[in-house]
Amino acid sequence: MQDYYKFDERWEIQGIKDLKSYEEKFVIKGSFHSKVPKDVKEAFITAEHLMAHAYYCWGMYDEALNKCFRILEMAVKLKAKELDIPLKRLNKKGKEIECSQSSLIDQIFKGKHYELFKSRLQHARKIRNFKMHPDGNSYAGGLAFNVKNVKNLSIVLNDIFQPETYFIEQYKLTENIERKLQEFNNHPIVLESNEPSILIYKFLKVKTINNQFVITCLPIIENAYECIQELEYINLLSIRLSRLEINSDEITGISLGGNKIRLFVTSNPDDIKKFEVFTADLARLSTSE
C-alpha cells in the first residue's frame, strides 16, 4: 500500500513541496448554503477526497473534476424535481426517455435574468461531454484548467439552488452598472493597476458572478486599421474585480490578486491623440467594408 502514498513529483511544477501547501491551494472545499440538498453536499465531500488523494497521483485531479460534473448533473435533476419538472418525456415513437440536461436547464431557468447563469451551465455541460468521451488516456492533473473548473462548479452548484429573486437582483445590478459605464465611453480611459497602464476605447459588457464583476473592454491599439485588416479582429480585454465603485470621474475595485484597480478618463494629450487615431481607424474600417 505504501506505493500508493508517495508524493507525485509532478506537483513540483506548481510549487508544491508538502501536504499543507497542497491542501491550501488545490483542495477546493465545498461551502454550500442551506438550500443546497444534502445529496449534493455529501457528494462534494467525495470530490474533496479525490482532490486530496491527487497529491499522490496527479491524474486523480481529473477524476475529482469528473466527479464534480456528475454532481452537477445530479443537481440539475434535483432542482427539476423541486419545481415538479418531469425528468422523462415521450419520444416520437411514444417511448418514455430521459430528458436531456440541456432540456432540463432550459425548463428550469427561464427569463432574461437567467441568461448568464444558463450560459455557464451549458458551458460546463459541454466540457463534461468532452471529458466523458476521451480519445485516449490523457489528463491535465493540477493544471489551471482543472482547478479553475472545480472552483467554478462549486459556485454553480450553490447558484442552482438560489431563489429566483437572487438572479433578478443580479440582473438589475448588472444593467445598472452597464448604464453607468456607458457614461465613460467616447472618452479615452486609462486602466491603472500594478501592471503597465492600458488605454481603453470603450466598455462593452458586464457580467456579475458571485459579488465579482467581469468588465469586457475594447482596448486602444496602435495601427488598428492595418492590424484589423490583417487579423480581422482585436483581442478584447476582460477586467475581473470585486468591491466595484463607480463615481462621476473614476471606477475602482480590487483585482483577484488583491491589487487596487482604477479606471479614469484621461486628459493626457498623448492619450487623447491615440484615442482620436484609433477612432479614425475604426471609421475607415467601417467605410471600407
C-alpha positions in Angstrom: 0.0 0.0 0.0 2.9 2.4 0.6 3.5 2.7 -3.1 0.1 4.5 -3.4 1.1 7.1 -0.8 4.2 8.6 -2.4 4.3 12.3 -3.3 3.7 12.7 -7.1 6.7 14.9 -8.1 4.7 16.4 -11.0 3.2 18.8 -8.4 6.6 20.5 -8.1 5.8 22.3 -11.3 3.1 24.1 -9.3 5.5 24.9 -6.5 4.1 22.2 -4.2 6.5 20.7 -1.7 4.3 19.4 1.1 0.8 18.4 2.1 -0.1 21.6 3.8 0.7 23.9 0.8 -1.1 21.4 -1.5 -4.2 21.3 0.6 -4.4 25.1 0.8 -4.0 25.6 -2.9 -5.6 22.6 -4.5 -8.2 21.0 -2.3 -11.3 23.1 -3.0 -13.7 22.8 0.0 -17.4 22.9 -0.6 -19.1 25.8 1.1 -22.9 25.5 0.5 -25.9 27.5 1.6 -28.8 25.9 3.4 -30.9 25.3 0.3 -28.4 23.1 -1.3 -29.6 19.5 -0.9 -27.8 17.1 1.4 -27.0 14.7 -1.6 -25.1 17.5 -3.3 -23.1 18.4 -0.1 -22.2 14.8 0.6 -21.2 14.0 -3.0 -18.9 17.0 -3.0 -17.1 15.6 0.0 -16.1 12.7 -2.2 -14.7 15.2 -4.7 -12.7 16.8 -1.9 -11.2 13.4 -1.1 -10.3 12.8 -4.7 -8.6 16.2 -4.8 -6.7 15.3 -1.6 -5.5 12.0 -3.0 -4.3 13.6 -6.2 -1.3 14.7 -4.0 -0.1 11.1 -4.6 -1.5 10.7 -8.1 -1.5 13.6 -10.5 -4.3 12.2 -12.7 -6.6 11.8 -9.8 -7.4 15.5 -10.0 -9.1 14.8 -13.4 -11.3 12.3 -11.6 -12.2 14.9 -9.0 -13.3 17.2 -11.8 -15.3 14.4 -13.4 -17.0 13.8 -10.1 -18.0 17.4 -9.9 -19.5 17.2 -13.4 -21.6 14.2 -12.2 -22.7 16.1 -9.1 -23.8 19.0 -11.4 -25.9 16.6 -13.5 -27.5 15.3 -10.3 -28.1 18.8 -9.0 -29.9 19.8 -12.2 -32.2 16.8 -11.8 -32.8 17.6 -8.1 -33.7 21.2 -9.0 -36.1 20.0 -11.6 -37.8 17.7 -9.0 -38.2 20.7 -6.7 -40.1 22.5 -9.5 -42.1 19.5 -10.4 -40.5 19.4 -13.9 -40.6 15.8 -15.2 -37.3 14.1 -15.8 -38.7 11.9 -18.6 -40.6 12.6 -21.8 -42.2 10.6 -24.7 -40.3 10.5 -27.9 -41.9 10.4 -31.4 -42.5 6.7 -31.1 -44.3 7.1 -27.8 -41.4 5.6 -25.8 -40.5 7.2 -22.4 -37.0 8.5 -22.4 -34.9 10.7 -20.0 -34.9 14.5 -20.7 -31.5 15.8 -21.7 -29.6 18.0 -19.3 -29.8 20.8 -21.9 -33.7 20.5 -22.0 -33.9 20.5 -18.2 -31.7 23.6 -17.9 -33.9 25.4 -20.4 -37.1 24.4 -18.5 -35.7 25.3 -15.0 -34.1 28.6 -15.9 -36.5 30.7 -18.0 -36.2 34.5 -18.4 -33.6 37.2 -19.2 -32.3 37.2 -15.6 -31.1 33.6 -16.0 -29.3 34.1 -19.4 -25.8 34.5 -17.9 -26.2 31.6 -15.5 -27.6 29.4 -18.2 -24.6 30.1 -20.4 -22.3 29.0 -17.5 -24.3 25.8 -17.1 -24.3 25.0 -20.8 -20.6 25.7 -21.0 -20.0 23.3 -18.1 -22.2 20.7 -19.8 -20.1 20.9 -23.0 -16.8 20.5 -21.0 -18.4 17.5 -19.3 -19.3 15.9 -22.6 -15.8 16.4 -23.9 -14.2 14.9 -20.7 -16.5 11.9 -20.6 -15.7 10.8 -24.1 -11.9 10.8 -24.3 -9.9 9.7 -27.4 -7.0 8.5 -25.2 -5.6 8.3 -21.7 -4.8 12.0 -21.3 -5.1 14.1 -18.2 -4.4 17.6 -17.0 -3.9 16.9 -13.3 -3.5 20.1 -11.3 -3.1 22.4 -14.3 -5.1 25.6 -14.2 -7.9 24.3 -16.4 -8.9 21.6 -14.0 -8.5 23.7 -10.8 -10.5 26.6 -12.3 -13.3 24.3 -13.4 -13.6 22.7 -9.9 -13.8 26.2 -8.4 -16.4 27.3 -10.9 -18.5 24.2 -10.4 -18.6 24.6 -6.7 -20.0 28.1 -7.2 -22.5 26.8 -9.9 -23.8 24.1 -7.5 -24.6 26.8 -5.0 -26.3 29.0 -7.5 -28.6 26.3 -8.9 -30.5 26.3 -5.6 -30.6 30.1 -5.2 -34.1 31.6 -5.3 -35.2 33.4 -8.5 -35.1 36.7 -6.7 -31.3 36.3 -6.4 -30.9 36.2 -10.2 -33.4 39.1 -10.7 -31.3 41.2 -8.3 -28.1 40.3 -10.1 -29.6 41.1 -13.5 -30.8 44.5 -12.3 -27.4 45.2 -10.7 -25.6 44.4 -13.9 -27.9 46.6 -16.0 -27.3 49.5 -13.6 -23.5 49.1 -13.8 -23.6 48.9 -17.6 -25.6 52.0 -17.7 -23.1 53.9 -15.5 -20.1 52.6 -17.5 -21.6 53.9 -20.8 -21.2 57.4 -19.5 -17.4 56.9 -19.7 -17.5 55.8 -23.3 -16.5 58.2 -26.1 -13.5 59.3 -24.0 -10.0 57.8 -23.6 -10.0 55.6 -20.4 -6.9 54.6 -18.5 -6.7 51.2 -16.7 -4.3 51.7 -13.8 -3.2 48.7 -11.7 0.1 47.0 -10.7 0.6 46.2 -14.3 1.6 48.7 -17.0 -1.3 51.1 -17.8 -3.6 50.2 -20.6 -5.7 52.7 -22.7 -9.3 51.7 -23.3 -11.6 52.9 -26.0 -15.0 51.7 -24.5 -16.7 49.4 -22.2 -18.7 46.7 -23.9 -20.3 44.2 -21.5 -20.5 43.4 -17.8 -21.1 40.1 -16.1 -21.9 39.7 -12.4 -20.8 36.5 -10.8 -20.9 36.0 -7.0 -20.1 39.6 -6.0 -17.4 39.8 -8.6 -17.7 41.8 -11.9 -16.2 41.0 -15.2 -16.0 44.0 -17.5 -15.2 43.4 -21.1 -13.5 46.3 -22.9 -12.2 47.3 -26.3 -8.6 48.4 -25.8 -6.9 51.0 -28.0 -4.1 49.6 -30.1 -1.7 51.3 -32.4 -2.1 50.9 -36.2 -5.6 49.5 -35.7 -6.5 49.9 -39.3 -3.6 47.7 -40.6 -3.9 45.2 -37.7 -7.6 44.6 -38.2 -7.3 44.3 -42.0 -4.6 41.6 -41.4 -6.1 39.8 -38.4 -9.8 40.8 -38.8 -10.2 41.3 -35.1 -8.9 43.0 -31.9 -8.4 41.0 -28.8 -10.9 42.2 -26.2 -9.8 42.9 -22.6 -11.6 41.4 -19.6 -11.2 43.0 -16.2 -12.3 41.0 -13.2 -12.7 42.8 -9.9 -14.6 42.9 -6.7 -15.7 45.9 -4.4 -16.6 47.8 -7.5 -17.3 51.5 -7.1 -18.3 53.9 -9.8 -18.1 57.6 -9.3 -18.5 60.5 -11.7 -14.8 60.6 -12.7 -13.4 57.2 -11.9 -14.1 53.4 -11.4 -12.3 51.5 -8.7 -12.1 47.9 -7.5 -9.9 45.1 -6.3 -8.4 42.5 -8.6 -8.4 38.8 -8.0 -4.8 39.2 -6.8 -5.8 41.7 -4.2 -4.4 44.8 -6.1 -6.3 48.0 -6.4 -7.6 48.8 -9.9 -8.5 52.3 -11.1 -10.1 53.4 -14.4 -10.5 57.0 -15.3 -10.9 59.4 -18.2 -7.5 60.8 -19.1 -6.7 64.3 -20.2 -3.1 63.4 -21.2 -2.6 64.9 -24.7 -0.7 61.8 -25.9 -3.6 59.5 -24.8 -6.2 61.8 -26.4 -4.2 61.7 -29.7 -4.1 57.8 -29.6 -7.9 57.8 -28.9 -8.5 60.1 -31.9 -6.3 58.0 -34.2 -8.0 54.8 -33.1 -11.4 56.3 -33.6 -10.4 57.4 -37.1 -9.1 53.9 -37.9 -12.4 52.3 -36.8 -14.3 54.8 -39.0 -12.0 53.9 -42.0 -12.7 50.2 -41.5 -16.5 50.7 -41.4 -16.5 52.6 -44.7 -14.1 50.1 -46.4 -16.4 47.1 -45.6 
